[in-house]
Amino acid sequence: MAAARRFASLVPPKISIRIMANSCHRPWLTIVGLNEDGLAGLSLASRNALDAAEFVFGGPRHLALANPGSRGKPWPVPFDLAPMLEKRGRAVVVLASGDPFWFGAGGSIAQHLDASEWTAHPAPSTFSLAAARLGWRLEDTVCLGLHAAPFERLVPVLANEQRIICLVRDAEAVTALCRWLTSQGWEASSVTVLTALGGPNERLEHATAAHPASAIGPGPFAVALVARGNKGLSRASGLYDGLFVSDGQMTKRPMRALALSALGPRTGEHLWDIGAGSGSISVEWSLAGGTATALEQNATRTQSIRANAERFGMAHRIVVVNGSAPEALAGLPPPNAVFVGGGLTESSFEALWHLIPAGTRLVAHAVSLETQGLLSELHAAYAGNLERFEISQVAPLGNMRSWQAARPIVQWATCK
């Protein structure tokens, strides 16, 4: 075996030959990052690509900065890559702001092309320029693109003294952002509006969310925040119930914390939340970095799920499906974990078990004796952990207080 490893280490020439061969095929598309200093700020590679291009695509501001003459092709409105893709094989440059792959057009373009078709020459991003002006450590700063996203994307990251740099669409969006921060209890946050960074029209205005500065200039606009308020989401599982829109049908805070602990959220993993109620499990799973499909048969409650997804800035991570299991599960992206909040039956379990891939974590809760009995039988057949939880809360008893017990809940957690 050792000899085989030594032999294998001597044979990488095939890899190097393939790389050299591919390097002979020049990409037809070059994505060039361009800032407000225009041509003067471009690298030699970017200038050479721009000089050699037959067609130069970009927004009006980028084309004005690069001045490609008749070769300039403004993007259609609404934005569409089709005109650029029609030039496949010709020498094409796409102009983008700063670093095209940080909340820029680079990722959208690259997903339509083979890796051999394009190359990119990024410039400093707006985030880098803003951090350089303010003296902020970029690794300690949250960077968000809000030019095409709701302000609620800030909800998971707002915390006292947290530094945040946001890209916004225009001057009106700056005012709207400050108004939103004030409505959420962050009116004391310091706000710096940075306009046209890196160019001759660069401008910085310092203010607070409660008394914002007037955003002036042609853009682009960035807003640098130092969040100051008395709120912020806990990073622990089991958020306060009152944060959620609900008709009362929800997994309450203590049991939600226990459910999420058993589900074990991980970044990038997908959850099926069956019988989602208010969607509180889906929301907290997504806040931990995953995505979720929230399945709920009550149409009114699906509206609550959507409202909660938006409220916590997780609408882009949660898909809401109005339907019941197992019928509505067909065709959904396969899960890494499944939560069944109640109502599991033998037939629905068998259908669900058949659908989920090996390695999927399954957590089910039961309140009724019948469902608790089923979970006991399933535990005997499929192993895992079976636990019973009893929780009491203080409640008035005349002019005194006493413990009021909630219904016991049985939790079964297993892995297929």
Protein Blocks (a to p, Z undefined) as FASTA:
>chain_A
ZZmmmmmmmmmmmmmmmmmmmmmpccfbdcddddfklmmlpcfklmmmmmmpmbdcddfk
lmmmnonojmpccddddddfklmmmmgoiacddddehjfkgopaklmmmmmpcfklpccd
ddddfklmmmmmnopafklpccddfklccfklmmmmgcghiacddddfblmlmmmmmmmm
mmnopampccdddehehiakbccddddfklccddedjbjaddddddddfbdcdfbehiaf
klpgcehiacdfklmmmmmmmnopaehiacddehklnommmmmmmmnopacddddfblkl
mmmmmmmmmmnopmmmpccdddddfklmgopacdfbdcdfehpafklmmmmmmmpcghia
cddddfbfklmmmmmmmmmmngpadddddddddddehjbccdddddddddddddZZ
